[in-house]
């Protein structure tokens, strides 16, 4: 039986695999860029030069990067007998929704989706171990 717990946020994911008494942890970086959009008026005078900010371009790129991140995570957890998803922000919920729509086989294996704060590596391991032991 291969139990997998995944803790993820927008920057990285930790995948903890428990098989029997063997436990492994893998870190997956998201490669999602942080966008700091600068723009607006280039002068303090009314009618001065304006910077045009293309929000849609940045958001579209972020959407594609997030989709690729979720695709990689799904490929890492597809062998799970049981899956638990944890995370501090909405990224873990978005991953759950992605599994519901595009990866129904993996979605059927989900035992829990819980909001948890940011954690150290050892805390993440303990969280997953405790979840599957209870």
N, C-alpha and C positions, 0 to 999 in steps of 0.2 A: 504494500500500500504506500503510495507516494503522496504525502500531504504537502501542499505548498502554500506558504503565506507570503503575501506581497505587500510591502509598505511603499507607497509612492507619493511623490509630489511633483511639481512642475520641473524640478531640476534633476531628480534621480529616482531610481527605484531600487529597493533591496528585495531580492527574491530568496526566501529561506525554504529549502527543501528538506523535508524530514522523511527518511526511509528507514524504518526499523529504529535502530538507535544511532544511525548515522545522520548527521546534520551538516548541511552546506549552506553557504551564504554567497550570493553573487550581487555585485553592484552594477546597475545599468544606468549610464548617463542618458539624459533625455535629448540632448543636443537642440533643445528649444532655445532660440535666441531671446534675450531680454531686450525689448525695444524701449528706448528712451526717446520719444518723439519730441523734437524741439521745433518750434515754429511759432507762427503768429506774426505780430507786427514787427517789422524790422526797424521802426523808428517810433518816437513818441508823438510825432505829429500826425494829426488826422489826415487820412488819404495818402500816407507815405507808402513806401514799398512794402509788399506783403510776401511772406513765405507761404507757399502752398504746401500743406501737409497731406500726404496721401495715406490716411488711416487705413483705408480698405486694403491697400497693398500690404501693409505690415500685418494686418489681421489675417489676411488670406495666407501669407507665408507661415504665420504662427499656426494656423489651422492645419496646414499640410505637415508641418513638423510634428505637431501633436499626434496626428493620424499615424505617421511613421513610428513614433515612439510607442503608441499603443499596439501597433502591428508587431513590433519587436517583442514587446512584453507578452503578447498573446502567443507568439511562437515559443517563448521560453516556458510558459505554464501549461501548454496543451497536453502534456503527459500526466498531469495531476489527477489523482483519484478524488481529492477534495481540495478546494481552494478557498482561502480567506483573504479579503482585500482590506487594507487599512491605509489611512492617510489623514493629514492635517487640514487640507483645504478641499476644494471641490474637484481636484484632479482625480482622486480615487472614485468619485461618483461618476465622472465622465468616462473613466475606464470601464466601469460597470455597465454604463449605457452602451458603450461601444461593443462590449461582449454580447449584450442582449441583441443588438441589431446584426452584427457581422460574424459573431463566433458563438452560435447557439450551443454547440457541443461543449465548449468551455463554460459557458454560462450555466449549464445544468449542474456543474460540479461546485458552484459557489455555495459555501455554507454560511458565510458571514461577510457583511460589508459594514465596517465600523469607522467612525471618526476618532482618531487619536492624535495627540500632539506630536510635534517633532521629537525624535528620540535618538539616543546613541545606538550604535550597532548592537551592543549587548542587550539593550532594552528591547530592540526590535526582535532579536532572537528569542528572548524570554517571552515576549508577547505571543509570538507564533507558537512556541513550545507549549506554553500554558493553555492557549486556545485549543490546540489539538489534543492535549492531555485531559481536558475537562469534558 
